[in-house]
Amino acid sequence: MSGWLSWVSGKRENKTAARDAIIGLREQLHLITKKEEHLQAKIDDELRKAKENVTTNKRAAQAALRQKKMYETELDRLAGSRMTLETQVNAIENANMNLETMRAMQRGSAALKSIHANMDIDKVDNTMDSIREQMALTNEISEAISNPLGMGNELDEDELREELQELEQDELHNRLVGAEAAPAHHISTPTAVPTTTATSQTTADDEDAELRALQAELAM
């Protein structure tokens, strides 16, 4: 616990120190910028004096140029100091960004370790096997629910096939019997015609015989 507190405390101190350093450097940069503006104004003023006296008072012109040179030298030193301060500010900002990035990565790594603490490949495989078993059971239950009720009796596929074969045999037998009976039916029909004709012929003969007998009786 104390280690964690010291880590948190150290983190806060580091952030505070970085912020204070950046604030101090930027304040100094602001002062240098103001100083540079002031020196640049003096340089411009000395240059104006030198131009005004270059033809009338050479000594005053030289003094103005000499003073101008001194201001320019000081301005160059300030420019160097400003560049150094800006480099420090950039370095601290980059370092602070790197530090925060590293801490964020460390927190992410700790979170992953915490998540994976109770996980390994065997546990994952077992979990996936359990999920597959439950999915298979779910499919079986769905199929059982969707099938029609058989009144408690399961259909025997072999028995159904045998019954179907018997029906096919009966149908073939009936067709064969029908094919055999068809010629006898057709034969009986023409025989009936001659029989009817013969009967008619016999009747006609009898009528002729009776007619002849009647004529003979009349002739007598």
C-alpha positions in Angstrom: 0.0 0.0 0.0 2.8 2.4 0.9 4.5 1.6 -2.4 1.3 2.4 -4.3 1.0 5.7 -2.4 4.6 6.6 -3.1 4.1 5.8 -6.8 1.0 8.0 -6.9 2.8 10.7 -4.9 5.8 10.5 -7.2 3.6 10.7 -10.2 1.9 13.9 -9.0 5.3 15.4 -8.1 6.6 14.7 -11.5 3.6 16.3 -13.2 3.8 19.3 -11.0 7.6 19.7 -11.5 7.1 19.4 -15.3 4.3 22.0 -15.3 6.2 24.4 -13.1 9.3 24.1 -15.3 7.3 24.8 -18.4 5.5 27.8 -16.9 8.9 29.2 -15.7 10.5 28.8 -19.1 7.6 30.4 -20.9 7.6 33.3 -18.6 11.3 33.8 -19.2 10.6 33.6 -23.0 8.0 36.3 -22.6 10.5 38.6 -20.8 13.2 37.9 -23.5 10.7 38.7 -26.3 9.8 42.0 -24.6 13.6 42.8 -24.2 14.2 42.0 -27.8 11.5 44.4 -28.9 12.9 47.1 -26.7 16.5 46.6 -28.1 15.2 46.5 -31.7 13.5 49.9 -31.0 16.8 51.3 -29.8 18.7 49.9 -32.7 16.2 51.6 -35.1 16.6 54.9 -33.2 20.5 54.8 -33.3 20.3 54.0 -37.0 18.1 57.1 -37.5 20.6 59.2 -35.6 23.5 58.0 -37.7 21.6 58.8 -40.9 20.7 62.3 -39.7 24.4 63.2 -38.7 26.3 61.3 -41.4 26.9 64.5 -43.4 26.8 67.1 -40.7 28.3 65.5 -37.6 30.4 62.4 -38.4 31.4 61.9 -34.8 27.8 61.8 -33.6 27.0 59.4 -36.5 29.9 57.1 -35.5 28.7 57.2 -31.8 25.2 56.2 -33.0 26.6 53.4 -35.1 28.8 52.2 -32.2 25.7 52.2 -29.8 23.7 50.4 -32.5 26.3 47.7 -32.7 26.2 47.2 -28.9 22.5 46.8 -29.0 22.7 44.3 -31.9 25.3 42.3 -29.9 23.0 42.1 -26.9 20.0 41.3 -29.2 22.0 38.3 -30.6 22.7 37.0 -27.1 19.0 37.3 -26.3 18.2 35.4 -29.5 20.5 32.6 -28.4 19.0 32.5 -24.9 15.5 32.4 -26.4 16.4 29.5 -28.7 17.8 27.6 -25.7 14.7 28.2 -23.6 12.4 27.1 -26.5 14.5 23.9 -26.9 14.1 23.2 -23.2 10.3 23.7 -23.3 10.0 21.4 -26.3 12.2 18.8 -24.6 10.2 18.9 -21.4 6.9 18.7 -23.2 8.1 15.8 -25.3 9.5 14.0 -22.2 6.3 14.6 -20.3 4.3 13.2 -23.2 6.5 10.2 -23.4 6.1 9.7 -19.6 2.3 9.9 -19.8 2.3 7.5 -22.8 4.5 5.0 -20.9 2.2 5.2 -17.9 -0.8 4.7 -20.0 0.8 1.6 -21.6 1.7 0.3 -18.2 -1.9 0.7 -17.0 -3.0 -1.1 -20.2 -0.5 -3.9 -19.6 -1.7 -4.3 -16.0 -5.3 -4.4 -17.1 -4.5 -7.2 -19.6 -2.6 -9.1 -16.9 -5.6 -8.8 -14.6 -8.0 -9.9 -17.3 -5.8 -12.9 -18.3 -5.0 -13.9 -14.7 -7.9 -16.4 -14.6 -7.6 -17.4 -18.3 -5.5 -19.9 -20.2 -5.8 -21.7 -23.4 -7.1 -24.9 -21.7 -9.9 -23.0 -20.0 -10.8 -21.3 -23.3 -10.9 -24.7 -25.1 -13.1 -26.2 -22.4 -15.4 -23.3 -22.5 -15.7 -23.6 -26.3 -16.4 -27.3 -26.0 -19.1 -26.6 -23.5 -20.7 -24.1 -25.8 -20.6 -26.5 -28.7 -22.3 -29.2 -26.6 -25.0 -26.8 -25.5 -25.6 -25.7 -29.0 -25.9 -29.3 -30.2 -28.3 -30.0 -27.3 -30.3 -26.9 -28.3 -30.6 -28.2 -31.9 -31.7 -31.6 -30.7 -34.4 -30.1 -28.5 -35.5 -27.9 -31.4 -35.8 -30.9 -33.7 -37.7 -32.9 -31.1 -40.2 -30.0 -30.5 -40.7 -29.4 -34.2 -41.5 -33.1 -35.1 -45.2 -34.2 -35.0 -46.3 -36.3 -32.1 -46.3 -40.0 -32.7 -48.7 -40.9 -29.8 -45.7 -42.3 -28.0 -44.7 -44.8 -30.8 -41.7 -44.3 -32.9 -42.0 -45.1 -36.6 -40.1 -48.1 -37.8 -38.6 -47.3 -41.2 -38.0 -51.0 -42.0 -41.6 -51.8 -41.3 -42.7 -49.0 -43.5 -40.6 -50.2 -46.4 -42.0 -53.8 -46.1 -45.5 -52.5 -46.1 -44.8 -50.4 -49.2 -43.3 -53.5 -51.0 -46.5 -55.5 -50.1 -48.7 -52.7 -51.6 -46.6 -52.7 -54.7 -46.9 -56.5 -55.1 -50.7 -56.4 -54.6 -51.0 -53.7 -57.3 -48.9 -55.7 -59.8 -50.9 -58.8 -59.1 -54.2 -56.9 -59.7 -52.9 -55.6 -62.9 -51.9 -59.1 -64.1 -55.2 -60.6 -63.2 -57.0 -57.8 -65.1 -54.8 -58.4 -68.2 -55.7 -62.1 -68.2 -59.4 -61.6 -67.7 -59.6 -59.1 -70.6 -59.4 -61.7 -73.6 -62.0 -64.0 -72.1 -64.4 -61.1 -71.9 -63.8 -60.2 -75.5 -64.2 -63.8 -76.8 -67.6 -64.3 -75.1 -69.0 -61.3 -76.8 -68.7 -62.6 -80.4 -69.9 -66.1 -79.5 -73.1 -64.5 -78.2 -73.8 -63.1 -81.7 -73.7 -66.4 -83.5 -75.9 -68.0 -80.8 -78.4 -65.2 -81.3 -78.3 -65.6 -85.1 -78.8 -69.4 -84.9 -81.7 -69.0 -82.6 -83.3 -66.5 -85.0 -82.7 -68.9 -87.9 -84.3 -71.8 -86.0 -87.3 -69.6 -85.3 -87.6 -68.6 -88.9 -87.4 -72.3 -90.0 -90.2 -73.2 -87.6 -92.3 -70.4 -88.9 -91.8 -71.6 -92.5 -92.7 -75.1 -91.5 -95.9 -74.0 -89.8 -96.8 -71.8 -92.9 -96.3 -74.8 -95.2 -98.5 -77.0 -93.1 -101.2 -74.4 -93.0 -101.1 -74.1 -96.9 -101.4 -77.8 -97.2 -104.5 -77.9 -94.9 -106.2 -75.2 -97.0 -105.4 -77.0 -100.2 -107.2 -80.0 -98.9 
